[in-house]
């Protein structure tokens, strides 16, 4: 499923749900040292599920600041 911000901007693709967080696909990871590994978003940011899209309650530019590493540390 695609993860989008409240503004409809693509944020990532769901790879799995684990421990109250969405694990985003590696192919949607950031750049530089954040490239090529999973990032996580807390399920508390999910506003709705619309068909095949998970819409977050924050715009994509804000939601990305809430992404975490597997260790729960901020990205």
Secondary structure by P-SEA (a helix, b strand, c coil): cbbbccccccccccccccccbbbcccccccccccccbbbbbbccccccccccbbbccccaaaaaaaccccccccc
